[in-house]
Amino acid sequence: MIIPVYNAEKFLKRCIDSVLNQSYSNIEIILVDDCSTDSSKIIMDYYTKHFKNIVAIHNEKRLYPGGARNVGLDAANGNFIYFLDSDDFDNIETARMILKKRNQ
């Protein structure tokens, strides 16, 4: 799961929690900070300290959503890639449904 982050402090916790609460739990979460000026970086770092499946990357220059996604792609280790915007949240069954559909 790759989540580009830019000034998302109001939504970021809900977004990350929605991924952590998936019914399918073998998910790598890559948070890519795109030079946020709010507390998004602090939120990201909190989650990386408390969850071993979360990685935070802090861009040194602004790459915008597409560039931030590409940074996440370079860091990804999984077999499947899923993008989620930092102001969105997922249904608890999203990951399981995607894998089920893929295996049909």
Secondary structure, 3 states (H helix, E strand, C coil): CEEEECCCCCCHHHHHHHHHCCCCCCCCEEEEECCCCCCHHHHHHHHHHHCCCEEEEECCCCCHHHHHHHHHHHHCCCCCCCECCCCCCCCCCHHHHHHHHHCC
